């Protein structure tokens, strides 16, 4: 019997929707004081530490940058990040609310989900060249961008959780054990929302 290869990438990245949902749920619980906590790490190009809200906004914005700006996917106009960078996540003088940050994750997830549904395993090796003034040319594949986004999100959520935890706040848990218990339904860990 021959195994059928899925026609979309969704099965290969099934848990990502659940990580995204739990991140959004956690972001919604943050107070303005939580969002103002500084994430103490060095940023590309230097500068001052960013508050939690800016790190979270940057994380969501990179979905639009890589998938829409670099790979030409649709949907940027339905997010807060429809233009060139820098975007609102870079305007540190205008703090964003938990609702705005959660909304940014929700609207940019629609782009990711669309790619996971439309892209096929055969498309993972498709290359695109990225040219930017002052930088060497780069070549990226669809696979490298998906892995970049997934690891980028985990990296920055780790930074956010370090800022929250070191200030006595509850961190955002993208992998609560209850969702992987034996017998737990797959939608519990994979789903964007529970079935109705």
Helices and strands as residue ranges (DSSP letters): G 10-13, H 14-28, H 32-36, E 38-39, E 50-51, H 52-64, I 65-70, G 76-78, G 88-90, H 98-118, G 121-123, E 127-130, E 138-141, H 142-166, G 177-180, H 186-190
